[in-house]
């Protein structure tokens, strides 16, 4: 009788242990380190958390933001491999189960570390290095389409000045709470004029291969010029830029509200990392990874 009772108790413990192991594997797939904490392998759990965090930091801060497609791809691979590796490692651990009080404290520390370190770090990176933006309108067609998701390099202009042809995100001068994206046409000291669809910079016709014939060139001056700026040759002030949308017929830009101050430029668009066609309700795979 006693022997039977002991065997039943051992079987129940074994079932609980297996369930705990399964739970640890599932937790590791969601958050590397969490499963190790459940099994009592606290040092190994901290090692997984710290190791993946260090690899992420190296990837984010050591790589150039201009290589964002590779960074995103590498980051996705790193995330998958890290979770799978942590899950496999957790499945192999044989440890006496710790008290729930200690497990909960470890999980609390893991969550607090993510909130205290992870979120501010992500905010700092978005503010100083790179940030994702979505294109809502067609003012930059054909270069950028509605539904394109782009990565903007915020560090590039710390080592160089914005250049003619750069696609930049900036605070919209009439309402700085909004972000606009346009192409730089005139840099400080340039003299810009618009004649119909033709742009003249320093008296010369601006060659714009990025338009791909979307805007018909015309050297004739319209009978009526509705622009506030650049109907006549206009000099770009110091520390300012003249910007235009690639779709000149449907773009509110420097022709209407003037120049963009240097300090209002947030960064340069570097690539399209995702694209969604809202009309067809399908992905534009041919645009993913396209450099700008």
TORFI-423096 format. One record per residue (C-alpha): residue in three letters; x, y, z; chain; residue number from 1. Coordinates in nm, 4 decimals, decimal comma, m for minus. Layout:
<vodrens>
<vodren residu="ALA" px="X" py="Y" pz="Z" chaine="A" num="NUM"/>
...
</vodrens>
This chain:
<vodrens>
<vodren residu="UNK" px="0,0000" py="0,0000" pz="0,0000" chaine="A" num="1"/>
<vodren residu="UNK" px="0,2739" py="0,2369" pz="0,1009" chaine="A" num="2"/>
<vodren residu="UNK" px="0,4759" py="0,1411" pz="m0,2066" chaine="A" num="3"/>
<vodren residu="UNK" px="0,1825" py="0,2109" pz="m0,4349" chaine="A" num="4"/>
<vodren residu="UNK" px="0,1286" py="0,5523" pz="m0,2777" chaine="A" num="5"/>
<vodren residu="UNK" px="0,4936" py="0,6476" pz="m0,3275" chaine="A" num="6"/>
<vodren residu="UNK" px="0,4865" py="0,5433" pz="m0,6931" chaine="A" num="7"/>
<vodren residu="UNK" px="0,1726" py="0,7494" pz="m0,7520" chaine="A" num="8"/>
<vodren residu="UNK" px="0,3411" py="1,0478" pz="m0,5956" chaine="A" num="9"/>
<vodren residu="UNK" px="0,6523" py="1,0084" pz="m0,8136" chaine="A" num="10"/>
<vodren residu="UNK" px="0,4357" py="0,9845" pz="m1,1259" chaine="A" num="11"/>
<vodren residu="UNK" px="0,2534" py="1,3059" pz="m1,0389" chaine="A" num="12"/>
<vodren residu="UNK" px="0,5833" py="1,4857" pz="m0,9806" chaine="A" num="13"/>
<vodren residu="UNK" px="0,7116" py="1,3627" pz="m1,3156" chaine="A" num="14"/>
<vodren residu="UNK" px="0,4016" py="1,4961" pz="m1,4946" chaine="A" num="15"/>
<vodren residu="UNK" px="0,4383" py="1,8349" pz="m1,3266" chaine="A" num="16"/>
<vodren residu="UNK" px="0,8055" py="1,8424" pz="m1,4247" chaine="A" num="17"/>
<vodren residu="UNK" px="0,7244" py="1,7670" pz="m1,7878" chaine="A" num="18"/>
<vodren residu="UNK" px="0,4563" py="2,0333" pz="m1,7972" chaine="A" num="19"/>
<vodren residu="UNK" px="0,7018" py="2,2795" pz="m1,6449" chaine="A" num="20"/>
<vodren residu="UNK" px="0,9584" py="2,1870" pz="m1,9120" chaine="A" num="21"/>
<vodren residu="UNK" px="0,7042" py="2,2411" pz="m2,1918" chaine="A" num="22"/>
<vodren residu="UNK" px="0,6060" py="2,5753" pz="m2,0398" chaine="A" num="23"/>
<vodren residu="UNK" px="0,9759" py="2,6741" pz="m2,0222" chaine="A" num="24"/>
<vodren residu="UNK" px="1,0232" py="2,5954" pz="m2,3926" chaine="A" num="25"/>
<vodren residu="UNK" px="0,7177" py="2,8028" pz="m2,4877" chaine="A" num="26"/>
<vodren residu="UNK" px="0,8301" py="3,0910" pz="m2,2668" chaine="A" num="27"/>
<vodren residu="UNK" px="1,1770" py="3,0830" pz="m2,4255" chaine="A" num="28"/>
<vodren residu="UNK" px="1,0235" py="3,1134" pz="m2,7715" chaine="A" num="29"/>
<vodren residu="UNK" px="0,8522" py="3,4312" pz="m2,6548" chaine="A" num="30"/>
<vodren residu="UNK" px="1,1289" py="3,5789" pz="m2,4380" chaine="A" num="31"/>
<vodren residu="UNK" px="1,4711" py="3,4097" pz="m2,4162" chaine="A" num="32"/>
<vodren residu="UNK" px="1,5655" py="3,3687" pz="m2,0515" chaine="A" num="33"/>
<vodren residu="UNK" px="1,2098" py="3,3479" pz="m1,9169" chaine="A" num="34"/>
<vodren residu="UNK" px="1,1987" py="2,9687" pz="m1,9560" chaine="A" num="35"/>
<vodren residu="UNK" px="1,5323" py="2,9255" pz="m1,7835" chaine="A" num="36"/>
<vodren residu="UNK" px="1,4034" py="3,1251" pz="m1,4873" chaine="A" num="37"/>
<vodren residu="UNK" px="1,1019" py="2,8934" pz="m1,4638" chaine="A" num="38"/>
<vodren residu="UNK" px="1,3369" py="2,5934" pz="m1,4357" chaine="A" num="39"/>
<vodren residu="UNK" px="1,5666" py="2,7597" pz="m1,1853" chaine="A" num="40"/>
<vodren residu="UNK" px="1,8621" py="2,8041" pz="m1,4241" chaine="A" num="41"/>
<vodren residu="UNK" px="1,8967" py="3,1720" pz="m1,3427" chaine="A" num="42"/>
<vodren residu="UNK" px="2,2588" py="3,2218" pz="m1,4524" chaine="A" num="43"/>
<vodren residu="UNK" px="2,1964" py="3,0616" pz="m1,7905" chaine="A" num="44"/>
<vodren residu="UNK" px="1,8821" py="3,2696" pz="m1,8296" chaine="A" num="45"/>
<vodren residu="UNK" px="2,0714" py="3,5910" pz="m1,7607" chaine="A" num="46"/>
<vodren residu="UNK" px="2,3363" py="3,4740" pz="m2,0080" chaine="A" num="47"/>
<vodren residu="UNK" px="2,0753" py="3,4351" pz="m2,2841" chaine="A" num="48"/>
<vodren residu="UNK" px="1,9203" py="3,7746" pz="m2,2100" chaine="A" num="49"/>
<vodren residu="UNK" px="2,2553" py="3,9555" pz="m2,1996" chaine="A" num="50"/>
<vodren residu="UNK" px="2,3982" py="3,7726" pz="m2,5020" chaine="A" num="51"/>
<vodren residu="UNK" px="2,1071" py="3,8534" pz="m2,7324" chaine="A" num="52"/>
<vodren residu="UNK" px="2,0950" py="4,2128" pz="m2,6068" chaine="A" num="53"/>
<vodren residu="UNK" px="2,4662" py="4,2637" pz="m2,6784" chaine="A" num="54"/>
<vodren residu="UNK" px="2,4313" py="4,1172" pz="m3,0297" chaine="A" num="55"/>
<vodren residu="UNK" px="2,1400" py="4,3525" pz="m3,0970" chaine="A" num="56"/>
<vodren residu="UNK" px="2,3390" py="4,6535" pz="m2,9772" chaine="A" num="57"/>
<vodren residu="UNK" px="2,6349" py="4,5611" pz="m3,1958" chaine="A" num="58"/>
<vodren residu="UNK" px="2,4045" py="4,5145" pz="m3,4940" chaine="A" num="59"/>
<vodren residu="UNK" px="2,2221" py="4,8441" pz="m3,4422" chaine="A" num="60"/>
<vodren residu="UNK" px="2,5052" py="5,0773" pz="m3,3497" chaine="A" num="61"/>
<vodren residu="UNK" px="2,8007" py="4,9270" pz="m3,5364" chaine="A" num="62"/>
<vodren residu="UNK" px="2,6256" py="4,8893" pz="m3,8745" chaine="A" num="63"/>
<vodren residu="UNK" px="2,5553" py="5,1860" pz="m4,0996" chaine="A" num="64"/>
<vodren residu="UNK" px="2,1843" py="5,2845" pz="m4,1124" chaine="A" num="65"/>
<vodren residu="UNK" px="2,2204" py="5,2954" pz="m4,4916" chaine="A" num="66"/>
<vodren residu="UNK" px="2,2362" py="4,9142" pz="m4,4766" chaine="A" num="67"/>
<vodren residu="UNK" px="1,8937" py="4,8930" pz="m4,3177" chaine="A" num="68"/>
<vodren residu="UNK" px="1,7663" py="4,6118" pz="m4,5354" chaine="A" num="69"/>
<vodren residu="UNK" px="2,0523" py="4,3905" pz="m4,4188" chaine="A" num="70"/>
<vodren residu="UNK" px="2,0060" py="4,5111" pz="m4,0614" chaine="A" num="71"/>
<vodren residu="UNK" px="1,6360" py="4,4204" pz="m4,0649" chaine="A" num="72"/>
<vodren residu="UNK" px="1,7085" py="4,0836" pz="m4,2238" chaine="A" num="73"/>
<vodren residu="UNK" px="1,9900" py="4,0077" pz="m3,9799" chaine="A" num="74"/>
<vodren residu="UNK" px="1,7788" py="4,1251" pz="m3,6875" chaine="A" num="75"/>
<vodren residu="UNK" px="1,4944" py="3,8939" pz="m3,7897" chaine="A" num="76"/>
<vodren residu="UNK" px="1,7306" py="3,5992" pz="m3,8235" chaine="A" num="77"/>
<vodren residu="UNK" px="1,8928" py="3,6854" pz="m3,4900" chaine="A" num="78"/>
<vodren residu="UNK" px="1,5531" py="3,6996" pz="m3,3200" chaine="A" num="79"/>
<vodren residu="UNK" px="1,4448" py="3,3622" pz="m3,4579" chaine="A" num="80"/>
<vodren residu="UNK" px="1,7735" py="3,1855" pz="m3,3865" chaine="A" num="81"/>
<vodren residu="UNK" px="1,7934" py="3,3364" pz="m3,0382" chaine="A" num="82"/>
<vodren residu="UNK" px="1,4460" py="3,2157" pz="m2,9435" chaine="A" num="83"/>
<vodren residu="UNK" px="1,4924" py="2,8689" pz="m3,0929" chaine="A" num="84"/>
<vodren residu="UNK" px="1,8332" py="2,8316" pz="m2,9284" chaine="A" num="85"/>
<vodren residu="UNK" px="1,6990" py="2,9408" pz="m2,5902" chaine="A" num="86"/>
<vodren residu="UNK" px="1,4053" py="2,6983" pz="m2,6230" chaine="A" num="87"/>
<vodren residu="UNK" px="1,6317" py="2,4046" pz="m2,7096" chaine="A" num="88"/>
<vodren residu="UNK" px="1,8637" py="2,4898" pz="m2,4228" chaine="A" num="89"/>
<vodren residu="UNK" px="1,5704" py="2,5138" pz="m2,1814" chaine="A" num="90"/>
<vodren residu="UNK" px="1,4406" py="2,1720" pz="m2,2928" chaine="A" num="91"/>
<vodren residu="UNK" px="1,7730" py="2,0125" pz="m2,1977" chaine="A" num="92"/>
<vodren residu="UNK" px="1,7914" py="2,1557" pz="m1,8458" chaine="A" num="93"/>
<vodren residu="UNK" px="1,7322" py="1,9192" pz="m1,5535" chaine="A" num="94"/>
<vodren residu="UNK" px="1,7045" py="2,1215" pz="m1,2360" chaine="A" num="95"/>
<vodren residu="UNK" px="1,4984" py="2,1039" pz="m0,9177" chaine="A" num="96"/>
<vodren residu="UNK" px="1,2092" py="2,3408" pz="m0,9570" chaine="A" num="97"/>
<vodren residu="UNK" px="1,2507" py="2,6684" pz="m0,7634" chaine="A" num="98"/>
<vodren residu="UNK" px="0,9784" py="2,8311" pz="m0,5605" chaine="A" num="99"/>
<vodren residu="UNK" px="0,7258" py="3,0401" pz="m0,7503" chaine="A" num="100"/>
<vodren residu="UNK" px="0,8234" py="3,3404" pz="m0,5422" chaine="A" num="101"/>
<vodren residu="UNK" px="1,1783" py="3,3333" pz="m0,6849" chaine="A" num="102"/>
<vodren residu="UNK" px="1,0505" py="3,2712" pz="m1,0404" chaine="A" num="103"/>
<vodren residu="UNK" px="0,8118" py="3,5658" pz="m1,0212" chaine="A" num="104"/>
<vodren residu="UNK" px="1,0889" py="3,7911" pz="m0,8901" chaine="A" num="105"/>
<vodren residu="UNK" px="1,3121" py="3,6857" pz="m1,1818" chaine="A" num="106"/>
<vodren residu="UNK" px="1,0348" py="3,7488" pz="m1,4344" chaine="A" num="107"/>
<vodren residu="UNK" px="0,9678" py="4,0892" pz="m1,2753" chaine="A" num="108"/>
<vodren residu="UNK" px="1,3356" py="4,1789" pz="m1,3101" chaine="A" num="109"/>
<vodren residu="UNK" px="1,3314" py="4,0679" pz="m1,6770" chaine="A" num="110"/>
<vodren residu="UNK" px="1,0214" py="4,2783" pz="m1,7510" chaine="A" num="111"/>
<vodren residu="UNK" px="1,1571" py="4,5775" pz="m1,5586" chaine="A" num="112"/>
<vodren residu="UNK" px="1,4861" py="4,5574" pz="m1,7481" chaine="A" num="113"/>
<vodren residu="UNK" px="1,2993" py="4,5630" pz="m2,0792" chaine="A" num="114"/>
<vodren residu="UNK" px="1,0885" py="4,8617" pz="m1,9721" chaine="A" num="115"/>
<vodren residu="UNK" px="1,3702" py="5,0581" pz="m1,8098" chaine="A" num="116"/>
<vodren residu="UNK" px="1,6428" py="4,9836" pz="m2,0645" chaine="A" num="117"/>
<vodren residu="UNK" px="1,4773" py="4,8494" pz="m2,3795" chaine="A" num="118"/>
<vodren residu="UNK" px="1,2117" py="5,1150" pz="m2,4350" chaine="A" num="119"/>
<vodren residu="UNK" px="1,4376" py="5,4178" pz="m2,3675" chaine="A" num="120"/>
<vodren residu="UNK" px="1,7062" py="5,2598" pz="m2,5865" chaine="A" num="121"/>
<vodren residu="UNK" px="1,4587" py="5,2167" pz="m2,8731" chaine="A" num="122"/>
<vodren residu="UNK" px="1,3407" py="5,5758" pz="m2,8265" chaine="A" num="123"/>
<vodren residu="UNK" px="1,6997" py="5,7027" pz="m2,8307" chaine="A" num="124"/>
<vodren residu="UNK" px="1,7783" py="5,5046" pz="m3,1448" chaine="A" num="125"/>
<vodren residu="UNK" px="1,4709" py="5,6391" pz="m3,3266" chaine="A" num="126"/>
<vodren residu="UNK" px="1,5587" py="5,9941" pz="m3,2247" chaine="A" num="127"/>
<vodren residu="UNK" px="1,9275" py="5,9846" pz="m3,3238" chaine="A" num="128"/>
<vodren residu="UNK" px="1,9896" py="5,7022" pz="m3,5716" chaine="A" num="129"/>
<vodren residu="UNK" px="1,6988" py="5,5687" pz="m3,7751" chaine="A" num="130"/>
<vodren residu="UNK" px="1,3204" py="5,5727" pz="m3,7822" chaine="A" num="131"/>
<vodren residu="UNK" px="1,0505" py="5,4099" pz="m3,9919" chaine="A" num="132"/>
<vodren residu="UNK" px="0,7921" py="5,6181" pz="m4,1779" chaine="A" num="133"/>
<vodren residu="UNK" px="0,4902" py="5,5366" pz="m4,3952" chaine="A" num="134"/>
<vodren residu="UNK" px="0,4093" py="5,7138" pz="m4,7233" chaine="A" num="135"/>
<vodren residu="UNK" px="0,0402" py="5,8186" pz="m4,7151" chaine="A" num="136"/>
<vodren residu="UNK" px="0,0102" py="6,0095" pz="m5,0455" chaine="A" num="137"/>
<vodren residu="UNK" px="0,1357" py="6,0140" pz="m5,4025" chaine="A" num="138"/>
<vodren residu="UNK" px="0,3262" py="6,3440" pz="m5,3930" chaine="A" num="139"/>
<vodren residu="UNK" px="0,6595" py="6,1617" pz="m5,4383" chaine="A" num="140"/>
<vodren residu="UNK" px="0,5529" py="5,9316" pz="m5,7223" chaine="A" num="141"/>
<vodren residu="UNK" px="0,7033" py="5,7494" pz="m5,9023" chaine="A" num="142"/>
<vodren residu="UNK" px="0,9921" py="5,7263" pz="m5,6525" chaine="A" num="143"/>
<vodren residu="UNK" px="0,7687" py="5,6582" pz="m5,3537" chaine="A" num="144"/>
<vodren residu="UNK" px="0,4185" py="5,5136" pz="m5,3678" chaine="A" num="145"/>
<vodren residu="UNK" px="0,1334" py="5,5296" pz="m5,1157" chaine="A" num="146"/>
<vodren residu="UNK" px="0,1759" py="5,2295" pz="m4,8885" chaine="A" num="147"/>
<vodren residu="UNK" px="0,5562" py="5,2282" pz="m4,9018" chaine="A" num="148"/>
<vodren residu="UNK" px="0,7274" py="5,1858" pz="m4,5652" chaine="A" num="149"/>
<vodren residu="UNK" px="1,0641" py="5,3565" pz="m4,5577" chaine="A" num="150"/>
<vodren residu="UNK" px="1,3618" py="5,3775" pz="m4,3243" chaine="A" num="151"/>
<vodren residu="UNK" px="1,5072" py="5,7225" pz="m4,2612" chaine="A" num="152"/>
<vodren residu="UNK" px="1,8734" py="5,7651" pz="m4,1671" chaine="A" num="153"/>
<vodren residu="UNK" px="1,8974" py="6,0310" pz="m3,8962" chaine="A" num="154"/>
<vodren residu="UNK" px="2,2730" py="6,0088" pz="m3,8498" chaine="A" num="155"/>
<vodren residu="UNK" px="2,3909" py="6,0823" pz="m4,2046" chaine="A" num="156"/>
<vodren residu="UNK" px="2,3813" py="6,4607" pz="m4,1743" chaine="A" num="157"/>
<vodren residu="UNK" px="2,6004" py="6,4639" pz="m3,8665" chaine="A" num="158"/>
<vodren residu="UNK" px="2,9007" py="6,4126" pz="m4,0957" chaine="A" num="159"/>
<vodren residu="UNK" px="2,7827" py="6,5853" pz="m4,4145" chaine="A" num="160"/>
<vodren residu="UNK" px="2,5418" py="6,8530" pz="m4,5335" chaine="A" num="161"/>
<vodren residu="UNK" px="2,2194" py="6,7663" pz="m4,7174" chaine="A" num="162"/>
<vodren residu="UNK" px="2,2792" py="6,7480" pz="m5,0929" chaine="A" num="163"/>
<vodren residu="UNK" px="2,0762" py="6,8195" pz="m5,4022" chaine="A" num="164"/>
<vodren residu="UNK" px="1,8768" py="6,5080" pz="m5,4939" chaine="A" num="165"/>
<vodren residu="UNK" px="1,8481" py="6,3751" pz="m5,1364" chaine="A" num="166"/>
<vodren residu="UNK" px="1,5002" py="6,2662" pz="m5,0282" chaine="A" num="167"/>
<vodren residu="UNK" px="1,4493" py="6,4095" pz="m4,6805" chaine="A" num="168"/>
<vodren residu="UNK" px="1,1931" py="6,3957" pz="m4,4020" chaine="A" num="169"/>
<vodren residu="UNK" px="1,1378" py="6,7269" pz="m4,2256" chaine="A" num="170"/>
<vodren residu="UNK" px="0,8953" py="6,9168" pz="m4,0083" chaine="A" num="171"/>
<vodren residu="UNK" px="0,6320" py="7,0780" pz="m4,2300" chaine="A" num="172"/>
<vodren residu="UNK" px="0,6972" py="7,4556" pz="m4,2026" chaine="A" num="173"/>
<vodren residu="UNK" px="0,3304" py="7,5666" pz="m4,1782" chaine="A" num="174"/>
<vodren residu="UNK" px="0,2616" py="7,3008" pz="m3,9116" chaine="A" num="175"/>
<vodren residu="UNK" px="0,5708" py="7,1516" pz="m3,7463" chaine="A" num="176"/>
<vodren residu="UNK" px="0,3660" py="6,8801" pz="m3,5771" chaine="A" num="177"/>
<vodren residu="UNK" px="0,3488" py="6,7065" pz="m3,9157" chaine="A" num="178"/>
<vodren residu="UNK" px="0,6312" py="6,5343" pz="m4,1050" chaine="A" num="179"/>
<vodren residu="UNK" px="0,6721" py="6,5824" pz="m4,4804" chaine="A" num="180"/>
<vodren residu="UNK" px="0,8975" py="6,4058" pz="m4,7297" chaine="A" num="181"/>
<vodren residu="UNK" px="1,0339" py="6,5791" pz="m5,0416" chaine="A" num="182"/>
<vodren residu="UNK" px="1,3437" py="6,5922" pz="m5,2598" chaine="A" num="183"/>
<vodren residu="UNK" px="1,6075" py="6,8636" pz="m5,2198" chaine="A" num="184"/>
<vodren residu="UNK" px="1,6333" py="7,0696" pz="m5,5382" chaine="A" num="185"/>
<vodren residu="UNK" px="1,8204" py="7,3765" pz="m5,4167" chaine="A" num="186"/>
<vodren residu="UNK" px="2,0916" py="7,4033" pz="m5,1512" chaine="A" num="187"/>
<vodren residu="UNK" px="2,2105" py="7,7240" pz="m4,9808" chaine="A" num="188"/>
<vodren residu="UNK" px="2,3252" py="7,9779" pz="m5,2398" chaine="A" num="189"/>
<vodren residu="UNK" px="2,1457" py="7,8161" pz="m5,5360" chaine="A" num="190"/>
<vodren residu="UNK" px="1,9132" py="8,0210" pz="m5,7551" chaine="A" num="191"/>
<vodren residu="UNK" px="1,5998" py="7,8218" pz="m5,8369" chaine="A" num="192"/>
<vodren residu="UNK" px="1,3288" py="7,8983" pz="m6,0923" chaine="A" num="193"/>
<vodren residu="UNK" px="1,0340" py="7,6950" pz="m6,2197" chaine="A" num="194"/>
<vodren residu="UNK" px="0,9102" py="7,7313" pz="m6,5783" chaine="A" num="195"/>
<vodren residu="UNK" px="0,6017" py="7,5186" pz="m6,6290" chaine="A" num="196"/>
<vodren residu="UNK" px="0,7212" py="7,1696" pz="m6,5435" chaine="A" num="197"/>
<vodren residu="UNK" px="1,0861" py="7,2552" pz="m6,5930" chaine="A" num="198"/>
<vodren residu="UNK" px="1,3164" py="7,3350" pz="m6,3013" chaine="A" num="199"/>
<vodren residu="UNK" px="1,6154" py="7,5623" pz="m6,3489" chaine="A" num="200"/>
<vodren residu="UNK" px="1,8985" py="7,5692" pz="m6,0953" chaine="A" num="201"/>
<vodren residu="UNK" px="2,1576" py="7,8442" pz="m6,1343" chaine="A" num="202"/>
<vodren residu="UNK" px="2,0219" py="7,9119" pz="m6,4823" chaine="A" num="203"/>
<vodren residu="UNK" px="2,0601" py="7,5522" pz="m6,6036" chaine="A" num="204"/>
<vodren residu="UNK" px="1,7964" py="7,2924" pz="m6,6730" chaine="A" num="205"/>
<vodren residu="UNK" px="1,7929" py="7,0397" pz="m6,3903" chaine="A" num="206"/>
<vodren residu="UNK" px="1,8354" py="6,6822" pz="m6,5123" chaine="A" num="207"/>
<vodren residu="UNK" px="1,5978" py="6,4577" pz="m6,3151" chaine="A" num="208"/>
<vodren residu="UNK" px="1,6283" py="6,0921" pz="m6,4206" chaine="A" num="209"/>
<vodren residu="UNK" px="1,4337" py="5,9798" pz="m6,1113" chaine="A" num="210"/>
<vodren residu="UNK" px="1,1119" py="6,1165" pz="m6,2638" chaine="A" num="211"/>
<vodren residu="UNK" px="1,1163" py="5,8441" pz="m6,5341" chaine="A" num="212"/>
<vodren residu="UNK" px="0,9104" py="6,0628" pz="m6,7657" chaine="A" num="213"/>
<vodren residu="UNK" px="0,6304" py="6,0964" pz="m6,5109" chaine="A" num="214"/>
<vodren residu="UNK" px="0,6493" py="6,4752" pz="m6,5332" chaine="A" num="215"/>
<vodren residu="UNK" px="0,6476" py="6,6133" pz="m6,8849" chaine="A" num="216"/>
<vodren residu="UNK" px="0,9272" py="6,8644" pz="m6,9378" chaine="A" num="217"/>
<vodren residu="UNK" px="0,8339" py="7,2013" pz="m7,0782" chaine="A" num="218"/>
<vodren residu="UNK" px="1,0557" py="7,5008" pz="m7,1291" chaine="A" num="219"/>
<vodren residu="UNK" px="0,7643" py="7,7372" pz="m7,1859" chaine="A" num="220"/>
<vodren residu="UNK" px="0,6566" py="7,9675" pz="m6,9097" chaine="A" num="221"/>
<vodren residu="UNK" px="0,2858" py="7,9388" pz="m6,8188" chaine="A" num="222"/>
<vodren residu="UNK" px="0,0584" py="8,2369" pz="m6,8755" chaine="A" num="223"/>
<vodren residu="UNK" px="m0,0214" py="8,2413" pz="m6,5064" chaine="A" num="224"/>
<vodren residu="UNK" px="0,2156" py="8,1316" pz="m6,2343" chaine="A" num="225"/>
<vodren residu="UNK" px="0,0381" py="8,0390" pz="m5,9133" chaine="A" num="226"/>
<vodren residu="UNK" px="0,3530" py="7,9807" pz="m5,7091" chaine="A" num="227"/>
<vodren residu="UNK" px="0,4536" py="8,2115" pz="m5,4285" chaine="A" num="228"/>
<vodren residu="UNK" px="0,8165" py="8,1054" pz="m5,4745" chaine="A" num="229"/>
<vodren residu="UNK" px="1,0282" py="8,0232" pz="m5,7809" chaine="A" num="230"/>
<vodren residu="UNK" px="0,8071" py="8,1788" pz="m6,0486" chaine="A" num="231"/>
<vodren residu="UNK" px="1,1021" py="8,4142" pz="m6,0802" chaine="A" num="232"/>
<vodren residu="UNK" px="1,4601" py="8,3122" pz="m5,9975" chaine="A" num="233"/>
<vodren residu="UNK" px="1,4736" py="8,2721" pz="m5,6188" chaine="A" num="234"/>
<vodren residu="UNK" px="1,7932" py="8,2544" pz="m5,4124" chaine="A" num="235"/>
<vodren residu="UNK" px="1,8026" py="7,9848" pz="m5,1442" chaine="A" num="236"/>
<vodren residu="UNK" px="1,9007" py="8,1452" pz="m4,8090" chaine="A" num="237"/>
<vodren residu="UNK" px="2,1854" py="8,0233" pz="m4,5926" chaine="A" num="238"/>
<vodren residu="UNK" px="2,1106" py="7,7123" pz="m4,3875" chaine="A" num="239"/>
<vodren residu="UNK" px="1,7914" py="7,6504" pz="m4,5890" chaine="A" num="240"/>
<vodren residu="UNK" px="1,6790" py="7,4183" pz="m4,8687" chaine="A" num="241"/>
<vodren residu="UNK" px="1,4331" py="7,4319" pz="m5,1583" chaine="A" num="242"/>
<vodren residu="UNK" px="1,2390" py="7,1041" pz="m5,1874" chaine="A" num="243"/>
<vodren residu="UNK" px="0,9937" py="6,9625" pz="m5,4406" chaine="A" num="244"/>
<vodren residu="UNK" px="0,7779" py="6,6530" pz="m5,4673" chaine="A" num="245"/>
<vodren residu="UNK" px="0,8545" py="6,4252" pz="m5,7607" chaine="A" num="246"/>
<vodren residu="UNK" px="0,4914" py="6,4447" pz="m5,8726" chaine="A" num="247"/>
<vodren residu="UNK" px="0,4994" py="6,8184" pz="m5,9437" chaine="A" num="248"/>
<vodren residu="UNK" px="0,1296" py="6,8396" pz="m6,0325" chaine="A" num="249"/>
<vodren residu="UNK" px="0,0162" py="6,7049" pz="m5,6942" chaine="A" num="250"/>
<vodren residu="UNK" px="0,2727" py="6,8264" pz="m5,4442" chaine="A" num="251"/>
<vodren residu="UNK" px="0,2608" py="7,1018" pz="m5,1846" chaine="A" num="252"/>
<vodren residu="UNK" px="0,6240" py="7,2032" pz="m5,1520" chaine="A" num="253"/>
<vodren residu="UNK" px="0,8684" py="7,4946" pz="m5,1486" chaine="A" num="254"/>
<vodren residu="UNK" px="0,6917" py="7,6567" pz="m5,4437" chaine="A" num="255"/>
<vodren residu="UNK" px="0,4009" py="7,7334" pz="m5,2105" chaine="A" num="256"/>
<vodren residu="UNK" px="0,5330" py="7,7658" pz="m4,8551" chaine="A" num="257"/>
<vodren residu="UNK" px="0,9032" py="7,8464" pz="m4,8962" chaine="A" num="258"/>
<vodren residu="UNK" px="1,2232" py="7,6948" pz="m4,7691" chaine="A" num="259"/>
<vodren residu="UNK" px="1,3066" py="7,4198" pz="m4,5184" chaine="A" num="260"/>
<vodren residu="UNK" px="1,5454" py="7,5167" pz="m4,2410" chaine="A" num="261"/>
<vodren residu="UNK" px="1,8414" py="7,2847" pz="m4,1847" chaine="A" num="262"/>
<vodren residu="UNK" px="1,7504" py="7,2171" pz="m3,8208" chaine="A" num="263"/>
<vodren residu="UNK" px="1,4019" py="7,1013" pz="m3,9256" chaine="A" num="264"/>
<vodren residu="UNK" px="1,5360" py="6,8168" pz="m4,1413" chaine="A" num="265"/>
<vodren residu="UNK" px="1,5050" py="6,4876" pz="m3,9517" chaine="A" num="266"/>
<vodren residu="UNK" px="1,6990" py="6,2645" pz="m4,1893" chaine="A" num="267"/>
<vodren residu="UNK" px="1,7449" py="6,1155" pz="m4,5353" chaine="A" num="268"/>
<vodren residu="UNK" px="1,5243" py="5,8375" pz="m4,6709" chaine="A" num="269"/>
<vodren residu="UNK" px="1,7488" py="5,5354" pz="m4,7283" chaine="A" num="270"/>
<vodren residu="UNK" px="1,5307" py="5,2462" pz="m4,8448" chaine="A" num="271"/>
<vodren residu="UNK" px="1,1849" py="5,0948" pz="m4,8842" chaine="A" num="272"/>
<vodren residu="UNK" px="1,1698" py="4,8037" pz="m4,6396" chaine="A" num="273"/>
<vodren residu="UNK" px="0,8052" py="4,7126" pz="m4,7005" chaine="A" num="274"/>
<vodren residu="UNK" px="0,5285" py="4,8071" pz="m4,9448" chaine="A" num="275"/>
<vodren residu="UNK" px="0,1548" py="4,7481" pz="m4,9481" chaine="A" num="276"/>
<vodren residu="UNK" px="m0,0755" py="4,8182" pz="m5,2427" chaine="A" num="277"/>
<vodren residu="UNK" px="m0,3975" py="4,9455" pz="m5,0880" chaine="A" num="278"/>
<vodren residu="UNK" px="m0,5920" py="4,9197" pz="m5,4147" chaine="A" num="279"/>
<vodren residu="UNK" px="m0,5062" py="4,5548" pz="m5,4824" chaine="A" num="280"/>
<vodren residu="UNK" px="m0,4747" py="4,4682" pz="m5,1140" chaine="A" num="281"/>
<vodren residu="UNK" px="m0,1483" py="4,2877" pz="m5,1750" chaine="A" num="282"/>
<vodren residu="UNK" px="0,2269" py="4,3260" pz="m5,1218" chaine="A" num="283"/>
<vodren residu="UNK" px="0,4574" py="4,4974" pz="m5,3696" chaine="A" num="284"/>
<vodren residu="UNK" px="0,7417" py="4,2483" pz="m5,3423" chaine="A" num="285"/>
<vodren residu="UNK" px="0,9402" py="4,4190" pz="m5,6193" chaine="A" num="286"/>
<vodren residu="UNK" px="0,9787" py="4,7319" pz="m5,4047" chaine="A" num="287"/>
<vodren residu="UNK" px="1,1004" py="4,5662" pz="m5,0840" chaine="A" num="288"/>
<vodren residu="UNK" px="1,4663" py="4,6480" pz="m5,0210" chaine="A" num="289"/>
<vodren residu="UNK" px="1,4769" py="4,9246" pz="m5,2838" chaine="A" num="290"/>
<vodren residu="UNK" px="1,7419" py="5,1896" pz="m5,2108" chaine="A" num="291"/>
<vodren residu="UNK" px="1,6510" py="5,5580" pz="m5,2366" chaine="A" num="292"/>
</vodrens>
